[in-house]
């Protein structure tokens, strides 16, 4: 009985911080405490759900781990000031809405010998700093892959929806968890109150954390032009371009009605793996609200800020699927990058032999399954459809 009571004990922000400090032997989070806003929001959102024990335990472990990493990052910065002196340059960033061809585009960009993409295991366990010599044998690879295998054990359908290999290039929204500002939290834990917060605000300081992570990865790890991806960048294009004024942004487009139902299907799989909510209509509602807010925000930011507009190339999902090589060539032409022979050869080999590429476009899902009303999406994203609807057929 005592064990059951302990399992249901509410999460406490103060207790979580104390646990992280005890685990690391460190106490100083550094001068930038902007992450604390999202941290408190997340803790409150978990408690507001009154989650089952499995999900509560998952959230507890995740939060303590993130706090511990922040403590260690601050200590590294104090001991090794050359980390924050790292120049991360002008990154190439794929930032389309989820399920619009971003993954295949990103994979092909990352095949450039000049590219440096953070691996999924780096984003998930970013401390200690990765090192060039042990990069391909880092013990964190097995650690993170075990998490993926557990997800697949409880939700095998994820294998047909999402790449589940932590050695592949990873998404920045994984890293945004370190700022407690990531769309991963609603996807992996549910937390509707946290999703609502992300729909309403732009978390201050998130790109300071983002850049700090790239500096950590670059310090002793492999070097190259940072090549990144996350749909979450759409939620704060002004902050992204302020942090990286020379960023090269690739915005992929597909009818949001289709992308939102596909994303809902993926999230349903993740939540099934941790004993989370199984109300498909509620999942669809959260996805629609989050990404309609994010896409509307991005459309407005782009229309009102020439500095943002000047950093973007638009790609249609249908064109990416029809001719991926040509899509990559367009990106390189747009930004004056050299599209080399070795890069072309790697792309050709990937498209011929990679199983993920052969499944492109074959993930089956239905807006009706998740209660997604096309009319509502069209209305809420009227400006987006007016500006970019020529790039896709309406669902």
C-alpha positions in Angstrom: 0.0 0.0 0.0 2.8 2.4 0.8 4.3 1.7 -2.7 1.0 2.6 -4.3 0.8 5.8 -2.3 4.4 6.7 -3.3 3.5 6.0 -7.0 0.6 8.5 -6.8 2.7 11.2 -4.9 2.3 14.5 -6.8 5.3 15.9 -8.7 6.8 18.9 -6.8 9.0 21.4 -8.6 11.1 21.9 -5.5 11.5 18.2 -5.0 12.5 17.6 -8.6 15.1 20.3 -8.4 16.5 18.9 -5.2 16.6 15.4 -6.7 18.6 16.7 -9.7 21.0 18.5 -7.5 21.5 15.4 -5.3 22.1 13.2 -8.4 24.7 15.5 -9.9 26.3 17.0 -6.8 25.8 20.4 -8.4 23.6 23.3 -7.4 24.0 26.2 -9.9 21.8 26.3 -13.0 23.8 29.3 -14.4 22.6 32.8 -15.0 19.9 32.0 -17.6 16.9 30.8 -15.7 14.4 31.4 -18.5 13.8 27.6 -18.8 12.2 27.7 -15.3 8.9 29.1 -16.8 8.4 26.0 -19.0 9.6 23.7 -16.2 6.9 24.9 -13.8 4.3 24.8 -16.6 5.2 21.2 -17.4 5.1 20.0 -13.8 1.7 21.6 -13.4 0.5 20.1 -16.6 1.5 16.6 -15.6 -0.3 17.0 -12.3 -3.4 18.4 -13.9 -3.8 15.2 -15.9 -3.7 13.0 -12.7 -1.8 10.5 -14.9 -1.5 6.8 -14.5 1.6 5.6 -12.6 3.5 4.5 -15.7 3.2 7.9 -17.3 3.9 9.7 -14.0 7.1 7.7 -13.5 8.1 8.5 -17.1 7.5 12.2 -16.6 9.4 12.2 -13.3 12.4 10.5 -14.8 12.5 12.7 -17.8 12.2 16.0 -15.8 14.9 15.0 -13.4 17.2 14.0 -16.2 16.7 17.4 -18.0 17.3 19.4 -14.8 20.5 17.3 -14.2 21.7 18.1 -17.7 21.1 21.8 -17.2 23.2 21.7 -14.1 26.0 19.9 -15.9 25.8 22.3 -18.8 26.3 25.2 -16.4 29.2 23.5 -14.8 30.8 22.7 -18.2 30.4 26.4 -19.2 32.1 27.5 -16.0 35.0 25.0 -16.3 35.5 25.2 -20.1 34.6 28.7 -21.4 35.8 27.8 -24.9 32.5 25.8 -25.3 30.5 29.0 -25.6 33.1 30.6 -27.8 32.2 28.0 -30.5 30.9 29.7 -33.7 28.1 27.5 -35.0 27.9 29.4 -38.4 24.8 29.6 -40.6 22.8 26.5 -40.3 20.6 24.9 -43.0 17.3 24.2 -41.4 14.2 22.2 -42.5 11.2 23.7 -40.8 8.0 22.5 -42.5 4.9 21.3 -40.8 5.1 17.7 -39.6 4.5 15.0 -42.2 5.2 17.3 -45.2 8.3 15.5 -46.5 10.6 17.0 -43.9 12.2 13.7 -43.0 13.2 12.6 -46.5 14.4 16.2 -47.3 16.5 16.3 -44.1 18.0 12.8 -44.7 19.1 13.8 -48.1 20.6 17.1 -47.0 22.5 15.3 -44.2 24.2 13.0 -46.8 26.3 16.0 -47.8 29.9 15.2 -46.7 30.1 18.9 -45.6 27.0 18.6 -43.3 26.9 18.0 -39.6 23.6 16.9 -38.2 22.9 16.2 -34.5 22.0 12.6 -34.0 18.9 11.7 -32.1 20.9 10.2 -29.2 22.8 13.5 -28.9 19.6 15.5 -28.6 18.1 13.1 -26.0 21.3 12.8 -23.9 23.4 15.8 -24.7 25.8 15.5 -21.8 28.7 14.8 -21.7 29.9 16.5 -24.8 30.2 14.0 -27.7 33.7 13.3 -28.9 34.9 12.7 -32.5 36.9 9.6 -31.6 34.1 7.8 -29.9 31.1 9.3 -31.8 30.0 6.1 -33.5 30.5 3.9 -30.4 29.1 6.3 -27.7 27.3 4.3 -25.0 24.4 6.7 -25.2 23.5 5.1 -28.5 22.5 1.9 -26.8 20.8 3.8 -24.0 18.5 5.8 -26.3 17.9 2.9 -28.7 16.6 0.9 -25.7 14.0 3.6 -25.1 12.9 3.4 -28.8 12.7 -0.4 -28.5 10.5 -0.1 -25.5 8.2 2.3 -27.4 8.0 -0.2 -30.3 7.3 -3.1 -27.9 4.2 -1.3 -26.6 3.3 0.4 -29.9 4.7 -1.6 -32.9 2.7 0.6 -35.3 5.3 3.3 -34.8 7.7 1.5 -37.0 5.5 2.3 -40.0 5.1 6.0 -39.0 8.3 7.2 -37.5 12.0 6.3 -38.0 13.1 4.5 -34.8 16.8 4.6 -35.1 18.6 6.9 -32.7 21.8 7.0 -34.8 20.0 9.0 -37.5 19.9 12.8 -37.8 17.5 14.1 -35.1 15.0 16.9 -34.7 15.6 20.1 -32.8 12.4 19.7 -30.8 14.1 16.9 -29.0 16.7 19.5 -27.9 14.0 22.0 -27.0 13.1 19.7 -24.1 16.2 21.0 -22.3 14.4 24.4 -22.3 11.1 22.8 -21.2 9.6 24.3 -24.4 9.2 21.3 -26.7 6.2 20.0 -28.6 7.7 16.6 -27.6 6.1 16.8 -24.2 2.5 16.7 -25.5 3.5 14.0 -28.0 5.2 11.8 -25.5 3.3 12.6 -22.3 0.0 14.0 -23.3 0.0 17.1 -21.0 -2.8 19.1 -22.7 -2.3 22.1 -20.4 1.3 22.4 -21.6 0.2 22.1 -25.2 -2.2 25.0 -24.7 0.6 27.1 -23.2 2.8 26.5 -26.3 -0.1 27.5 -28.5 -0.4 30.8 -26.7 3.2 32.0 -26.0 6.7 32.0 -27.4 9.0 30.7 -24.7 11.7 33.3 -24.0 15.3 32.1 -24.2 14.6 28.9 -26.1 17.1 29.7 -28.9 19.8 30.5 -26.3 19.5 26.9 -25.1 19.3 25.6 -28.7 22.6 27.4 -29.7 24.2 26.3 -26.5 23.5 22.7 -27.3 25.0 23.0 -30.8 28.1 24.5 -29.2 28.3 21.6 -26.8 28.0 19.1 -29.7 30.6 21.0 -31.8 33.2 21.5 -29.1 34.8 18.0 -29.2 32.5 16.3 -31.7 32.4 16.1 -35.5 32.5 19.4 -37.4 30.6 20.7 -40.4 27.8 22.9 -41.6 25.0 22.5 -39.1 22.0 20.9 -40.8 18.9 20.9 -38.7 15.2 20.0 -38.7 12.2 20.7 -36.7 8.6 21.8 -37.4 8.7 23.6 -34.0 10.8 26.3 -35.6 7.6 27.5 -37.3 6.3 28.6 -33.9 9.1 31.2 -33.5 10.6 32.2 -36.9 11.6 35.6 -35.5 13.5 34.0 -32.7 15.2 31.5 -35.0 16.4 34.2 -37.4 17.5 36.5 -34.6 19.6 33.6 -33.2 20.9 32.6 -36.6 20.7 35.7 -38.9 22.3 33.7 -41.8 20.1 30.7 -41.4 18.9 29.0 -44.6 15.3 27.8 -44.1 13.6 25.1 -46.1 9.8 25.2 -45.7 8.0 22.1 -47.0 4.3 22.3 -47.8 1.3 19.9 -48.0 -2.3 20.3 -47.1 -2.4 20.7 -43.3 -5.5 18.5 -43.1 -3.5 15.5 -44.2 -0.4 16.4 -42.2 -2.4 16.9 -39.0 -4.1 13.5 -39.2 -0.8 11.8 -39.9 0.8 13.6 -36.9 -2.2 12.6 -34.7 -1.6 9.0 -35.7 2.1 9.2 -34.7 1.3 10.8 -31.3 -1.4 8.2 -30.6 1.4 5.6 -31.0 3.8 7.3 -28.6 1.1 7.8 -25.9 0.1 4.2 -26.2 3.6 3.2 -25.4 3.6 5.1 -22.0 0.0 4.3 -20.9 -1.2 7.8 -21.9 -4.5 9.0 -23.2 -6.2 6.9 -25.9 -8.9 9.3 -26.8 -8.2 9.8 -30.5 -10.5 12.8 -30.9 -8.8 14.5 -28.0 -5.4 13.8 -29.6 -6.7 15.3 -32.8 -8.0 18.4 -31.1 -4.7 19.1 -29.4 -2.8 18.6 -32.6 -5.1 20.9 -34.6 -4.9 23.6 -32.0 -1.2 23.4 -31.6 -0.2 23.4 -35.2 -2.9 25.7 -36.5 -1.6 28.2 -34.0 2.0 27.5 -35.0 1.4 27.7 -38.7 -0.7 30.8 -38.4 2.1 32.4 -36.4 4.7 31.5 -39.0 2.6 32.8 -41.9 2.2 36.1 -40.1 5.9 36.4 -39.2 7.0 35.7 -42.7 4.6 38.2 -44.2 5.6 40.9 -41.9 9.3 40.5 -41.7 11.5 40.7 -44.9 14.5 39.3 -43.0 12.6 36.1 -42.5 11.1 36.0 -46.0 14.6 36.4 -47.5 15.9 33.3 -45.7 13.3 30.8 -47.0 12.8 28.4 -49.9 9.4 26.7 -50.4 9.1 23.1 -51.5 5.9 21.2 -52.3 5.6 17.8 -50.8 4.4 16.4 -54.1 7.6 17.6 -55.8 9.8 16.2 -53.1 8.1 12.8 -53.6 8.3 12.9 -57.4 11.9 13.9 -57.6 13.9 14.2 -54.4 17.2 14.8 -56.1 15.8 17.8 -57.9 14.4 19.2 -54.7 17.8 19.1 -53.0 19.4 20.7 -56.1 16.8 23.6 -55.8 17.8 24.1 -52.2 21.5 24.3 -53.0 20.9 26.7 -55.9 18.7 28.9 -53.7 21.4 29.4 -51.0 24.5 29.3 -53.2 25.7 26.0 -51.8 27.9 23.6 -53.9 26.1 20.4 -54.8 29.0 18.0 -55.1 29.3 14.7 -57.0 29.8 12.7 -53.9 26.6 14.1 -52.4 24.7 13.3 -55.5 26.0 9.7 -55.4 25.0 9.3 -51.8 21.5 10.5 -52.5 21.1 8.1 -55.5 22.3 5.2 -53.3 20.0 6.2 -50.5 16.9 6.4 -52.7 17.7 3.1 -54.2 18.5 1.1 -51.0 16.9 2.8 -48.0 13.7 1.2 -46.7 12.4 4.4 -45.2 12.5 6.0 -48.6 10.5 3.2 -50.2 7.7 3.8 -47.6 7.5 7.5 -48.4 3.9 8.5 -48.7 2.5 5.1 -47.7 1.5 5.9 -44.1 -2.3 5.5 -44.0 -4.4 7.7 -41.7 -7.7 9.6 -41.8 -8.8 13.0 -40.6 -12.2 11.5 -39.5 -10.4 9.0 -37.3 -9.2 11.9 -35.1 -12.2 14.2 -35.5 -10.3 16.7 -37.7 -12.7 18.9 -39.6 -11.2 20.1 -42.9 -13.5 23.2 -42.9 -12.2 24.3 -39.5 -8.6 23.9 -40.6 -9.2 25.8 -43.8 -10.8 28.6 -41.8 -8.2 28.9 -39.1 -5.4 28.8 -41.7 -7.0 31.0 -44.3 -3.9 33.2 -44.7 -1.7 30.2 -45.1 -3.9 28.6 -47.8 -4.1 32.0 -49.6 -0.3 32.3 -49.7 0.8 28.7 -50.2 -2.2 26.7 -51.3 -0.9 26.6 -54.9 1.7 24.2 -53.7 -0.7 21.4 -52.8 -4.2 20.0 -53.5 -6.7 20.4 -50.8 -7.9 17.3 -48.9 
